[in-house]
Amino acid sequence: MASTRSNNTQGNYYLEQREFKQSENYTLYEHSQYGSAYSTNLPGNGLNPAQIPWNQLSNNAVEIESFLFGINSTNLVKPAPPLVAELKYLDSVNIFKKEPTLIPEPLVVLKSQRPFPCP
């Protein structure tokens, strides 16, 4: 017997396929909240420390991590070559411009300016 409901129509099929495609685009979008940033920078003045992905700090992050964990360090058959880190240079982003600290030229700190703490 043929289906009499409207969920097996061609329009509903295309609607479901469109929903699946939009869901896939939302989930797999490269610059989503779970993806990578447009540009990776180090935090500067006025910013908290950032969570930087492992592949943005160096070009050979896997080799560096393997070296730090000591993987392949005791291999006597084929010893690991010396590690040459290929670090990336990341710019720093500042929110405000840091002004220099003004200190008078003849900086004289008198003993009478600060009280001696009594125990």
N, C-alpha and C positions, 0 to 999 in steps of 0.2 A: 504494500500500500504506500502511496506517495505521501510525503510529509506535507501537512497542511499549515504548519507554523511558519512564521516569517524568518526564522533563524537560519534557514538553509537557502536563502535567496542569494542571488549574485551580488546585490547591493550590500547585504550583511557580510558576505565574505570579503568584499573590498574594504568595508569599514573595519573589520577585525584585522585585516592585513595592514591597514594604515595605522591602527593602534599599536600593533606589534612593532612596526617600523619606527614609530615615534618613541616608543618605550626603549627600543634598542638605541636610537640616536641619543636619548637622554642619558642612558646608562653608560654608553661607550664614548661619550663626548670627551675629547682629549683635555679640554680646559674646564671640566666640570669641577664641583667641589671636591671630588675624589681624584681628579687628574692632576696634571702639571700646570704650573703657572705660565703666563705668557712670557714673562722674563723673570729670571731668578736673581735676586740681589740680597746682599747681607744687610741686616738692620743697622741703622746708624743712630743718630741723636733722636731721642723721643720714641723709640720703638723697642718693643720687647724682643727677646731672642726668638728666632723663627725655627720652624721645622723644615729643614731643607732635604729634598730627596737625595738618596744615596748616589744617583748618577749625575747630579748637578755639581758636585764638589770636585770630581776628578774624572778623567777619561778612562782610567783603569781601576775603578772602585772595587771590583771583585778580586783582583789580584792583591790590592792593598789589604783588604779584609782577610783574605786567606793568609797573607804574610803575618798579620797581627795575631791571628788565631793559631799560628804555627802549623798550618796545614802544609804537608809535603816538606816539613823541615827535617824529618828524620829519614827521608828516602835515600837509601844508599845506592840504589840501582841507577837512578837518574836524579841527581840533586837539582833542586830548584835554582834557577839563575838568580843573581842579585836583583832586587826590586828597584825599579826606577819609577818613581811616582810621577804621573802626568797630571799635575794639579791644574785646575781651571782658576782663572782670576775672575772674581766676582766683585762688581762695584758695590758701593755702600749707598744706601738711600737715607737721607736725613730729612726730618720733618721741619726742623728749624736750623738756622745758622748759629753756630756756637761762637760767641764773642770771646775774645781773649780776656783773661783775668788781669785786672789792674792791680799791681803791687807797687807801692812807693819805692823809689830807688834806694834811699838809705833806710832799709827796713831794720828798725831798732825795736826790739821787744823788751820793754822794761819789766823788771821783776815785780814792781808794785802794781802792775796792771792786772795780774791774775792772782787771786788769793791762793795761798798754800792750803791744800785740803788737810783738815785736822782729823786724825783717826778717832 
